Amino acid sequence: MSATSDRKSVTELDEALRLLDHELEQLKLDTPLQIRAIGGYALMKHGVRTGDRAYTVDIDTVTKDYSAAVMRAIQTVASRAGLAEDWLNNYNVMDNDPEQVENMIGAEWLPQPMGLRNIAVEIATIETLTRSKIVAVDGAEFSGREQDAPDLLDLMKYQGIANARQFAAKYPDPYGEYPGARDVVSRHFAPTASRDAVVRHVYERFPELRDDNLDELGLADDFADDDLHLYR
């Protein structure tokens, strides 16, 4: 992942694609270069990632590796436009096989009419982006990525999903494969409960704990964290 100083707006990335389209002209490609964008660029195109978050460092594409000549053109644009060298990449494609990614998230794509001669741009649908973020959020502790959880919550808002029950109905996880994503959504939609209110509720359920005094045992905050689900 590139440094945050390389963050670009959707307008800047669209301009980079136009520059790339010009660079590709001399290659005389048999078919237009395919870009199937997933991630920040697609989120911005949909208007999901907005405001202070309306930036990304790259365009992630679910496509096979590009030829060496195309990669040189991509790097030329990077140099001219002040972009990260890998501003257009397919790092999320396993074994150079886009179908693995597409099958995992049930990918669907929307063509983007950008007036380009040598590039065909498509972006992931909202549902595809949501499923991809569910997978990404669940692996965040290993990837170290911080933007996936906010993106997932922004996608919930964009779709008018108002509670965890609606989320589970639209994006079921029958085998419990993505507990991290479910936890992020559940916590987001859980009503704010004060620490004292939660502790009172715990005392009501377990009156024997009154004699032990949760505060003296240092357990009050632990109960408050663990029992937030009682207020959903």
C-alpha positions in Angstrom: 0.0 0.0 0.0 1.3 3.4 -0.9 1.9 6.2 1.5 -1.0 8.4 2.6 0.7 11.4 0.8 -0.3 9.7 -2.4 -4.0 10.0 -1.7 -6.0 11.2 -4.7 -9.6 12.2 -5.4 -11.8 10.4 -7.9 -11.3 13.4 -10.2 -7.5 13.0 -10.1 -7.8 9.3 -10.8 -10.2 9.8 -13.7 -7.6 12.2 -15.2 -4.9 9.6 -14.7 -7.0 7.1 -16.6 -7.4 9.6 -19.4 -3.6 10.0 -19.5 -3.2 6.2 -19.5 -5.7 6.0 -22.4 -3.4 8.4 -24.4 -0.3 6.4 -23.5 -2.0 3.2 -24.6 -2.8 4.6 -28.0 0.7 3.8 -29.3 0.4 0.2 -28.2 -2.4 -0.4 -30.6 -4.1 -3.0 -28.3 -6.4 -5.6 -29.9 -9.0 -5.0 -27.3 -9.4 -2.2 -24.7 -7.6 -2.6 -21.4 -10.0 -4.0 -18.9 -10.4 -2.3 -15.5 -12.8 -3.8 -13.0 -12.5 -1.5 -10.0 -13.2 -2.6 -6.5 -12.3 -0.7 -3.3 -11.9 3.1 -2.7 -12.1 4.2 -6.3 -15.4 2.3 -6.8 -16.7 3.6 -3.5 -16.0 7.2 -4.6 -17.6 6.6 -8.0 -20.8 5.5 -6.3 -20.7 8.4 -3.9 -20.3 6.2 -0.8 -16.9 7.4 0.3 -17.4 11.2 0.6 -16.2 14.3 2.5 -12.9 13.9 4.4 -12.7 10.2 3.3 -13.1 10.8 -0.4 -9.6 9.8 -1.3 -7.7 6.7 -2.1 -4.1 5.8 -3.1 -4.9 3.5 -6.0 -7.4 1.8 -8.2 -7.7 -1.9 -7.3 -8.8 -4.0 -10.3 -10.0 -7.5 -10.4 -8.3 -8.5 -13.6 -5.3 -10.6 -14.7 -1.8 -9.3 -14.8 -1.2 -6.6 -17.5 1.5 -7.0 -20.1 5.0 -5.5 -19.5 4.2 -2.8 -22.1 1.0 -1.8 -20.3 2.8 -1.7 -16.9 5.4 0.6 -18.4 2.5 2.9 -19.5 1.0 2.8 -16.0 4.3 3.8 -14.5 4.8 6.6 -17.0 1.4 8.0 -15.9 2.4 7.6 -12.3 5.5 9.7 -12.8 3.7 12.4 -14.8 0.6 12.7 -12.5 2.4 12.4 -9.2 0.8 9.0 -8.4 2.1 6.0 -6.6 3.9 3.7 -9.0 1.3 1.0 -8.3 -1.7 3.4 -8.6 -3.4 0.7 -10.8 -2.9 -2.8 -9.5 -4.5 -6.2 -9.1 -2.9 -7.1 -5.8 -6.2 -8.6 -4.6 -6.3 -11.2 -7.3 -5.1 -14.6 -6.1 -3.0 -16.7 -8.4 -3.7 -14.3 -11.3 -7.2 -15.8 -11.4 -9.9 -13.1 -11.1 -12.6 -15.7 -11.0 -11.5 -16.7 -7.5 -12.2 -13.3 -6.2 -15.4 -12.9 -8.2 -16.8 -16.2 -7.1 -16.0 -15.5 -3.4 -17.9 -12.2 -3.4 -20.5 -12.9 -6.1 -19.1 -10.0 -8.1 -21.1 -7.9 -10.5 -19.9 -4.9 -12.5 -21.2 -1.7 -13.8 -19.7 -0.2 -17.1 -18.6 3.4 -16.8 -19.0 5.6 -19.9 -15.9 7.7 -19.7 -15.2 8.3 -23.3 -12.0 6.3 -23.3 -10.8 4.6 -26.5 -8.3 2.1 -25.1 -9.7 1.4 -21.6 -13.0 -0.3 -20.6 -13.7 0.8 -17.0 -16.2 -1.1 -14.8 -16.9 -0.7 -11.1 -18.2 -3.2 -8.6 -21.9 -2.9 -7.7 -22.8 -1.7 -4.2 -23.7 -5.3 -3.2 -20.3 -6.5 -4.5 -18.5 -3.8 -2.6 -20.3 -4.7 0.6 -19.5 -8.3 0.4 -15.8 -7.5 -0.3 -15.7 -5.2 2.7 -17.3 -7.9 4.9 -14.4 -10.2 3.9 -11.8 -7.4 4.3 -13.1 -6.3 7.8 -12.9 -9.9 9.0 -9.2 -10.0 8.0 -8.3 -6.5 9.2 -6.3 -7.8 12.2 -3.9 -9.5 9.8 -3.9 -6.9 7.0 -3.6 -3.9 9.2 -6.1 -1.9 7.0 -8.0 0.7 8.9 -10.4 2.0 6.2 -12.4 -1.2 5.7 -14.7 -0.9 8.8 -15.6 2.7 8.0 -16.3 1.8 4.4 -18.6 -1.1 5.5 -20.5 1.3 7.8 -20.8 3.9 5.0 -22.2 1.2 2.7 -24.8 0.3 5.3 -25.9 4.0 5.5 -25.9 4.3 1.7 -28.2 1.2 1.4 -30.5 2.5 4.2 -29.7 -0.4 6.4 -30.8 0.7 9.9 -30.0 -2.1 12.2 -28.0 -5.3 12.5 -31.1 -7.4 11.8 -31.5 -5.8 8.4 -27.8 -6.3 7.7 -28.0 -10.0 8.5 -31.0 -10.4 6.3 -29.5 -8.8 3.3 -26.0 -10.2 3.8 -26.5 -13.6 5.6 -23.5 -15.5 7.0 -25.0 -18.9 7.6 -21.7 -20.6 8.4 -20.4 -17.8 10.7 -17.4 -17.2 8.4 -17.1 -13.4 9.1 -17.7 -12.8 12.8 -15.4 -9.7 12.8 -17.7 -7.9 10.3 -20.8 -8.9 12.2 -19.3 -7.5 15.3 -18.4 -4.2 13.7 -22.0 -3.8 12.4 -23.6 -4.9 15.7 -21.6 -2.5 17.8 -22.3 0.3 15.4 -26.0 -0.2 15.6 -26.1 -0.9 19.4 -27.7 1.9 21.3 -25.3 3.8 23.5 -25.6 2.5 27.1 -23.9 4.1 30.0 -21.5 2.1 32.1 -23.7 2.5 35.2 -26.8 1.4 33.3 -25.1 -1.8 32.1 -23.8 -2.6 35.6 -27.3 -2.1 37.0 -28.6 -4.5 34.5 -26.0 -7.0 35.4 -26.9 -6.7 39.1 -30.6 -7.3 38.1 -29.7 -10.5 36.3 -27.1 -11.7 38.9 -28.1 -10.2 42.3 -25.4 -12.4 44.0 -22.8 -10.1 42.4 -23.9 -7.2 44.5 -22.1 -8.6 47.6 -18.9 -8.9 45.6 -19.0 -5.3 44.3 -18.0 -5.2 40.7 -16.0 -2.0 41.1 -13.8 -3.4 43.8 -13.2 -6.5 41.7 -12.3 -4.4 38.7 -15.0 -6.2 36.7 -17.4 -3.3 36.1 -15.9 -2.1 32.9 -15.5 -5.7 31.6 -19.2 -6.3 32.2 -20.1 -3.0 30.5 -18.2 -4.0 27.4 -19.5 -7.6 27.3 -23.2 -6.7 28.0 -23.7 -3.9 25.5 -25.6 -6.5 23.4 -28.4 -6.4 26.1 -29.3 -2.9 24.8 -29.5 -3.7 21.1 
